[in-house]
Amino acid sequence: MLGIGKKFPEFNLKGVVSADLKTAFIDVTHKSYEGKWLVVFSYP
């Protein structure tokens, strides 16, 4: 588990942002939220 001030590893994944199937998924990378706080949650 990473703590405050620790660097998160680089990543590239699909994120869900909508219930509309045409716009539901976006590509998210480690640079998408650079300089901002981010909570990463993963479920099996």
PDB file of N, CA, C, O and CB in Angstrom:
ATOM      1  N   MET A   1       0.838  -1.176   0.000  1.00  0.00           N
ATOM      2  CA  MET A   1       0.000   0.000   0.000  1.00  0.00           C
ATOM      3  C   MET A   1       0.882   1.238   0.000  1.00  0.00           C
ATOM      4  O   MET A   1       1.846   1.326   0.759  1.00  0.00           O
ATOM      5  CB  MET A   1      -0.952  -0.001   1.208  1.00  0.00           C
ATOM      6  N   LEU A   2       0.547   2.181  -0.847  1.00  0.00           N
ATOM      7  CA  LEU A   2       1.298   3.429  -0.929  1.00  0.00           C
ATOM      8  C   LEU A   2       0.712   4.457   0.029  1.00  0.00           C
ATOM      9  O   LEU A   2      -0.491   4.466   0.292  1.00  0.00           O
ATOM     10  CB  LEU A   2       1.296   3.974  -2.371  1.00  0.00           C
ATOM     11  N   GLY A   3       1.558   5.300   0.532  1.00  0.00           N
ATOM     12  CA  GLY A   3       1.106   6.355   1.430  1.00  0.00           C
ATOM     13  C   GLY A   3       1.243   7.726   0.789  1.00  0.00           C
ATOM     14  O   GLY A   3       1.666   7.850  -0.361  1.00  0.00           O
ATOM     15  N   ILE A   4       0.881   8.749   1.544  1.00  0.00           N
ATOM     16  CA  ILE A   4       0.967  10.125   1.064  1.00  0.00           C
ATOM     17  C   ILE A   4       2.413  10.459   0.745  1.00  0.00           C
ATOM     18  O   ILE A   4       3.319  10.166   1.525  1.00  0.00           O
ATOM     19  CB  ILE A   4       0.397  11.114   2.108  1.00  0.00           C
ATOM     20  N   GLY A   5       2.617  11.074  -0.407  1.00  0.00           N
ATOM     21  CA  GLY A   5       3.957  11.464  -0.833  1.00  0.00           C
ATOM     22  C   GLY A   5       4.683  10.398  -1.626  1.00  0.00           C
ATOM     23  O   GLY A   5       5.748  10.669  -2.181  1.00  0.00           O
ATOM     24  N   LYS A   6       4.137   9.189  -1.697  1.00  0.00           N
ATOM     25  CA  LYS A   6       4.747   8.115  -2.482  1.00  0.00           C
ATOM     26  C   LYS A   6       4.226   8.190  -3.909  1.00  0.00           C
ATOM     27  O   LYS A   6       3.074   8.558  -4.139  1.00  0.00           O
ATOM     28  CB  LYS A   6       4.446   6.719  -1.857  1.00  0.00           C
ATOM     29  N   LYS A   7       5.067   7.845  -4.852  1.00  0.00           N
ATOM     30  CA  LYS A   7       4.706   7.919  -6.267  1.00  0.00           C
ATOM     31  C   LYS A   7       3.988   6.638  -6.700  1.00  0.00           C
ATOM     32  O   LYS A   7       4.456   5.530  -6.437  1.00  0.00           O
ATOM     33  CB  LYS A   7       5.964   8.152  -7.138  1.00  0.00           C
ATOM     34  N   PHE A   8       2.846   6.810  -7.365  1.00  0.00           N
ATOM     35  CA  PHE A   8       2.079   5.680  -7.881  1.00  0.00           C
ATOM     36  C   PHE A   8       2.746   5.185  -9.158  1.00  0.00           C
ATOM     37  O   PHE A   8       3.237   5.998  -9.942  1.00  0.00           O
ATOM     38  CB  PHE A   8       0.590   6.077  -8.144  1.00  0.00           C
ATOM     39  N   PRO A   9       2.777   3.877  -9.388  1.00  0.00           N
ATOM     40  CA  PRO A   9       3.396   3.356 -10.614  1.00  0.00           C
ATOM     41  C   PRO A   9       2.656   3.827 -11.873  1.00  0.00           C
ATOM     42  O   PRO A   9       1.465   4.134 -11.824  1.00  0.00           O
ATOM     43  CB  PRO A   9       3.431   1.823 -10.576  1.00  0.00           C
ATOM     44  N   GLU A  10       3.361   3.877 -12.976  1.00  0.00           N
ATOM     45  CA  GLU A  10       2.734   4.235 -14.249  1.00  0.00           C
ATOM     46  C   GLU A  10       1.682   3.190 -14.602  1.00  0.00           C
ATOM     47  O   GLU A  10       1.859   2.002 -14.333  1.00  0.00           O
ATOM     48  CB  GLU A  10       3.796   4.352 -15.384  1.00  0.00           C
ATOM     49  N   PHE A  11       0.570   3.648 -15.216  1.00  0.00           N
ATOM     50  CA  PHE A  11      -0.492   2.729 -15.595  1.00  0.00           C
ATOM     51  C   PHE A  11      -1.225   3.249 -16.821  1.00  0.00           C
ATOM     52  O   PHE A  11      -1.155   4.433 -17.147  1.00  0.00           O
ATOM     53  CB  PHE A  11      -1.470   2.524 -14.435  1.00  0.00           C
ATOM     54  N   ASN A  12      -1.927   2.350 -17.493  1.00  0.00           N
ATOM     55  CA  ASN A  12      -2.761   2.659 -18.647  1.00  0.00           C
ATOM     56  C   ASN A  12      -3.930   1.685 -18.596  1.00  0.00           C
ATOM     57  O   ASN A  12      -3.733   0.476 -18.721  1.00  0.00           O
ATOM     58  CB  ASN A  12      -1.957   2.550 -20.013  1.00  0.00           C
ATOM     59  N   LEU A  13      -5.150   2.199 -18.412  1.00  0.00           N
ATOM     60  CA  LEU A  13      -6.301   1.319 -18.250  1.00  0.00           C
ATOM     61  C   LEU A  13      -7.568   1.974 -18.767  1.00  0.00           C
ATOM     62  O   LEU A  13      -7.563   3.148 -19.137  1.00  0.00           O
ATOM     63  CB  LEU A  13      -6.473   0.932 -16.791  1.00  0.00           C
ATOM     64  N   LYS A  14      -8.652   1.214 -18.790  1.00  0.00           N
ATOM     65  CA  LYS A  14      -9.964   1.728 -19.181  1.00  0.00           C
ATOM     66  C   LYS A  14     -10.716   2.114 -17.918  1.00  0.00           C
ATOM     67  O   LYS A  14     -10.703   1.383 -16.927  1.00  0.00           O
ATOM     68  CB  LYS A  14     -10.770   0.673 -20.016  1.00  0.00           C
ATOM     69  N   GLY A  15     -11.374   3.277 -17.961  1.00  0.00           N
ATOM     70  CA  GLY A  15     -12.179   3.736 -16.836  1.00  0.00           C
ATOM     71  C   GLY A  15     -13.632   3.869 -17.255  1.00  0.00           C
ATOM     72  O   GLY A  15     -13.926   4.149 -18.417  1.00  0.00           O
ATOM     73  N   VAL A  16     -14.543   3.671 -16.308  1.00  0.00           N
ATOM     74  CA  VAL A  16     -15.973   3.811 -16.566  1.00  0.00           C
ATOM     75  C   VAL A  16     -16.420   5.164 -16.037  1.00  0.00           C
ATOM     76  O   VAL A  16     -16.215   5.475 -14.863  1.00  0.00           O
ATOM     77  CB  VAL A  16     -16.791   2.651 -15.908  1.00  0.00           C
ATOM     78  N   VAL A  17     -17.033   5.971 -16.904  1.00  0.00           N
ATOM     79  CA  VAL A  17     -17.444   7.318 -16.509  1.00  0.00           C
ATOM     80  C   VAL A  17     -18.919   7.615 -16.795  1.00  0.00           C
ATOM     81  O   VAL A  17     -19.394   8.710 -16.496  1.00  0.00           O
ATOM     82  CB  VAL A  17     -16.587   8.331 -17.217  1.00  0.00           C
ATOM     83  N   SER A  18     -19.646   6.653 -17.370  1.00  0.00           N
ATOM     84  CA  SER A  18     -21.036   6.907 -17.749  1.00  0.00           C
ATOM     85  C   SER A  18     -21.800   5.595 -17.861  1.00  0.00           C
ATOM     86  O   SER A  18     -21.205   4.533 -18.045  1.00  0.00           O
ATOM     87  CB  SER A  18     -21.106   7.683 -19.081  1.00  0.00           C
ATOM     88  N   ALA A  19     -23.117   5.677 -17.748  1.00  0.00           N
ATOM     89  CA  ALA A  19     -23.961   4.501 -17.955  1.00  0.00           C
ATOM     90  C   ALA A  19     -24.325   4.340 -19.432  1.00  0.00           C
ATOM     91  O   ALA A  19     -24.811   3.284 -19.837  1.00  0.00           O
ATOM     92  CB  ALA A  19     -25.236   4.601 -17.103  1.00  0.00           C
ATOM     93  N   ASP A  20     -24.096   5.377 -20.237  1.00  0.00           N
ATOM     94  CA  ASP A  20     -24.361   5.338 -21.676  1.00  0.00           C
ATOM     95  C   ASP A  20     -23.253   4.536 -22.354  1.00  0.00           C
ATOM     96  O   ASP A  20     -22.084   4.916 -22.285  1.00  0.00           O
ATOM     97  CB  ASP A  20     -24.452   6.784 -22.277  1.00  0.00           C
ATOM     98  N   LEU A  21     -23.603   3.447 -22.997  1.00  0.00           N
ATOM     99  CA  LEU A  21     -22.597   2.563 -23.591  1.00  0.00           C
ATOM    100  C   LEU A  21     -21.717   3.245 -24.633  1.00  0.00           C
ATOM    101  O   LEU A  21     -20.578   2.824 -24.838  1.00  0.00           O
ATOM    102  CB  LEU A  21     -23.275   1.386 -24.219  1.00  0.00           C
ATOM    103  N   LYS A  22     -22.214   4.282 -25.293  1.00  0.00           N
ATOM    104  CA  LYS A  22     -21.426   4.969 -26.318  1.00  0.00           C
ATOM    105  C   LYS A  22     -20.303   5.816 -25.724  1.00  0.00           C
ATOM    106  O   LYS A  22     -19.276   6.036 -26.367  1.00  0.00           O
ATOM    107  CB  LYS A  22     -22.328   5.844 -27.160  1.00  0.00           C
ATOM    108  N   THR A  23     -20.502   6.287 -24.500  1.00  0.00           N
ATOM    109  CA  THR A  23     -19.502   7.164 -23.871  1.00  0.00           C
ATOM    110  C   THR A  23     -19.040   6.642 -22.513  1.00  0.00           C
ATOM    111  O   THR A  23     -18.428   7.380 -21.742  1.00  0.00           O
ATOM    112  CB  THR A  23     -20.069   8.565 -23.708  1.00  0.00           C
ATOM    113  N   ALA A  24     -19.326   5.387 -22.220  1.00  0.00           N
ATOM    114  CA  ALA A  24     -19.066   4.845 -20.884  1.00  0.00           C
ATOM    115  C   ALA A  24     -17.588   4.696 -20.551  1.00  0.00           C
ATOM    116  O   ALA A  24     -17.203   4.875 -19.396  1.00  0.00           O
ATOM    117  CB  ALA A  24     -19.727   3.518 -20.750  1.00  0.00           C
ATOM    118  N   PHE A  25     -16.762   4.378 -21.519  1.00  0.00           N
ATOM    119  CA  PHE A  25     -15.374   4.028 -21.229  1.00  0.00           C
ATOM    120  C   PHE A  25     -14.392   5.066 -21.773  1.00  0.00           C
ATOM    121  O   PHE A  25     -14.557   5.576 -22.881  1.00  0.00           O
ATOM    122  CB  PHE A  25     -15.052   2.663 -21.811  1.00  0.00           C
ATOM    123  N   ILE A  26     -13.372   5.366 -20.974  1.00  0.00           N
ATOM    124  CA  ILE A  26     -12.297   6.260 -21.408  1.00  0.00           C
ATOM    125  C   ILE A  26     -10.960   5.612 -21.074  1.00  0.00           C
ATOM    126  O   ILE A  26     -10.880   4.755 -20.194  1.00  0.00           O
ATOM    127  CB  ILE A  26     -12.419   7.666 -20.733  1.00  0.00           C
ATOM    128  N   ASP A  27      -9.923   6.021 -21.773  1.00  0.00           N
ATOM    129  CA  ASP A  27      -8.573   5.585 -21.439  1.00  0.00           C
ATOM    130  C   ASP A  27      -8.035   6.504 -20.352  1.00  0.00           C
ATOM    131  O   ASP A  27      -8.116   7.727 -20.466  1.00  0.00           O
ATOM    132  CB  ASP A  27      -7.642   5.590 -22.696  1.00  0.00           C
ATOM    133  N   VAL A  28      -7.490   5.915 -19.311  1.00  0.00           N
ATOM    134  CA  VAL A  28      -6.920   6.671 -18.200  1.00  0.00           C
ATOM    135  C   VAL A  28      -5.469   6.236 -18.035  1.00  0.00           C
ATOM    136  O   VAL A  28      -5.176   5.040 -18.017  1.00  0.00           O
ATOM    137  CB  VAL A  28      -7.736   6.451 -16.873  1.00  0.00           C
ATOM    138  N   THR A  29      -4.564   7.197 -17.916  1.00  0.00           N
ATOM    139  CA  THR A  29      -3.153   6.883 -17.700  1.00  0.00           C
ATOM    140  C   THR A  29      -2.661   7.602 -16.456  1.00  0.00           C
ATOM    141  O   THR A  29      -3.387   8.386 -15.843  1.00  0.00           O
ATOM    142  CB  THR A  29      -2.301   7.277 -18.932  1.00  0.00           C
ATOM    143  N   HIS A  30      -1.426   7.326 -16.098  1.00  0.00           N
ATOM    144  CA  HIS A  30      -0.824   7.978 -14.936  1.00  0.00           C
ATOM    145  C   HIS A  30      -0.686   9.483 -15.141  1.00  0.00           C
ATOM    146  O   HIS A  30      -0.476  10.218 -14.176  1.00  0.00           O
ATOM    147  CB  HIS A  30       0.541   7.370 -14.641  1.00  0.00           C
ATOM    148  N   LYS A  31      -0.798   9.946 -16.366  1.00  0.00           N
ATOM    149  CA  LYS A  31      -0.685  11.382 -16.647  1.00  0.00           C
ATOM    150  C   LYS A  31      -2.044  12.089 -16.701  1.00  0.00           C
ATOM    151  O   LYS A  31      -2.089  13.317 -16.770  1.00  0.00           O
ATOM    152  CB  LYS A  31       0.044  11.590 -17.961  1.00  0.00           C
ATOM    153  N   SER A  32      -3.141  11.345 -16.672  1.00  0.00           N
ATOM    154  CA  SER A  32      -4.477  11.935 -16.775  1.00  0.00           C
ATOM    155  C   SER A  32      -4.790  12.894 -15.633  1.00  0.00           C
ATOM    156  O   SER A  32      -5.478  13.894 -15.832  1.00  0.00           O
ATOM    157  CB  SER A  32      -5.517  10.844 -16.814  1.00  0.00           C
ATOM    158  N   TYR A  33      -4.295  12.598 -14.455  1.00  0.00           N
ATOM    159  CA  TYR A  33      -4.596  13.415 -13.275  1.00  0.00           C
ATOM    160  C   TYR A  33      -3.319  13.925 -12.626  1.00  0.00           C
ATOM    161  O   TYR A  33      -3.252  14.073 -11.405  1.00  0.00           O
ATOM    162  CB  TYR A  33      -5.416  12.612 -12.258  1.00  0.00           C
ATOM    163  N   GLU A  34      -2.323  14.190 -13.429  1.00  0.00           N
ATOM    164  CA  GLU A  34      -1.031  14.642 -12.929  1.00  0.00           C
ATOM    165  C   GLU A  34      -1.181  15.926 -12.104  1.00  0.00           C
ATOM    166  O   GLU A  34      -1.807  16.891 -12.542  1.00  0.00           O
ATOM    167  CB  GLU A  34      -0.059  14.871 -14.098  1.00  0.00           C
ATOM    168  N   GLY A  35      -0.599  15.917 -10.913  1.00  0.00           N
ATOM    169  CA  GLY A  35      -0.653  17.080 -10.036  1.00  0.00           C
ATOM    170  C   GLY A  35      -1.922  17.178  -9.211  1.00  0.00           C
ATOM    171  O   GLY A  35      -2.112  18.154  -8.485  1.00  0.00           O
ATOM    172  N   LYS A  36      -2.798  16.179  -9.310  1.00  0.00           N
ATOM    173  CA  LYS A  36      -4.054  16.190  -8.563  1.00  0.00           C
ATOM    174  C   LYS A  36      -4.121  14.974  -7.647  1.00  0.00           C
ATOM    175  O   LYS A  36      -3.445  13.972  -7.879  1.00  0.00           O
ATOM    176  CB  LYS A  36      -5.267  16.213  -9.524  1.00  0.00           C
ATOM    177  N   TRP A  37      -4.930  15.070  -6.620  1.00  0.00           N
ATOM    178  CA  TRP A  37      -5.177  13.931  -5.747  1.00  0.00           C
ATOM    179  C   TRP A  37      -6.030  12.927  -6.510  1.00  0.00           C
ATOM    180  O   TRP A  37      -6.900  13.312  -7.291  1.00  0.00           O
ATOM    181  CB  TRP A  37      -5.872  14.371  -4.417  1.00  0.00           C
ATOM    182  N   LEU A  38      -5.783  11.654  -6.286  1.00  0.00           N
ATOM    183  CA  LEU A  38      -6.511  10.610  -7.001  1.00  0.00           C
ATOM    184  C   LEU A  38      -6.673   9.393  -6.102  1.00  0.00           C
ATOM    185  O   LEU A  38      -5.723   8.957  -5.452  1.00  0.00           O
ATOM    186  CB  LEU A  38      -5.783  10.226  -8.312  1.00  0.00           C
ATOM    187  N   VAL A  39      -7.878   8.853  -6.070  1.00  0.00           N
ATOM    188  CA  VAL A  39      -8.143   7.609  -5.359  1.00  0.00           C
ATOM    189  C   VAL A  39      -8.346   6.537  -6.419  1.00  0.00           C
ATOM    190  O   VAL A  39      -9.207   6.677  -7.287  1.00  0.00           O
ATOM    191  CB  VAL A  39      -9.396   7.729  -4.400  1.00  0.00           C
ATOM    192  N   VAL A  40      -7.565   5.475  -6.353  1.00  0.00           N
ATOM    193  CA  VAL A  40      -7.667   4.380  -7.312  1.00  0.00           C
ATOM    194  C   VAL A  40      -8.315   3.198  -6.605  1.00  0.00           C
ATOM    195  O   VAL A  40      -7.804   2.709  -5.597  1.00  0.00           O
ATOM    196  CB  VAL A  40      -6.263   3.993  -7.897  1.00  0.00           C
ATOM    197  N   PHE A  41      -9.442   2.744  -7.141  1.00  0.00           N
ATOM    198  CA  PHE A  41     -10.188   1.638  -6.557  1.00  0.00           C
ATOM    199  C   PHE A  41     -10.314   0.549  -7.605  1.00  0.00           C
ATOM    200  O   PHE A  41     -10.649   0.822  -8.758  1.00  0.00           O
ATOM    201  CB  PHE A  41     -11.591   2.096  -6.050  1.00  0.00           C
ATOM    202  N   SER A  42     -10.048  -0.664  -7.210  1.00  0.00           N
ATOM    203  CA  SER A  42     -10.148  -1.795  -8.131  1.00  0.00           C
ATOM    204  C   SER A  42     -10.976  -2.895  -7.487  1.00  0.00           C
ATOM    205  O   SER A  42     -10.818  -3.189  -6.302  1.00  0.00           O
ATOM    206  CB  SER A  42      -8.742  -2.324  -8.520  1.00  0.00           C
ATOM    207  N   TYR A  43     -11.841  -3.489  -8.255  1.00  0.00           N
ATOM    208  CA  TYR A  43     -12.664  -4.592  -7.786  1.00  0.00           C
ATOM    209  C   TYR A  43     -12.436  -5.746  -8.755  1.00  0.00           C
ATOM    210  O   TYR A  43     -12.349  -5.539  -9.965  1.00  0.00           O
ATOM    211  CB  TYR A  43     -14.192  -4.192  -7.696  1.00  0.00           C
ATOM    212  N   PRO A  44     -12.340  -6.939  -8.231  1.00  0.00           N
ATOM    213  CA  PRO A  44     -11.932  -8.078  -9.059  1.00  0.00           C
ATOM    214  C   PRO A  44     -12.346  -7.974 -10.476  1.00  0.00           C
ATOM    215  O   PRO A  44     -12.061  -8.871 -11.270  1.00  0.00           O
ATOM    216  CB  PRO A  44     -12.467  -9.317  -8.513  1.00  0.00           C
TER     217      PRO A  44
END
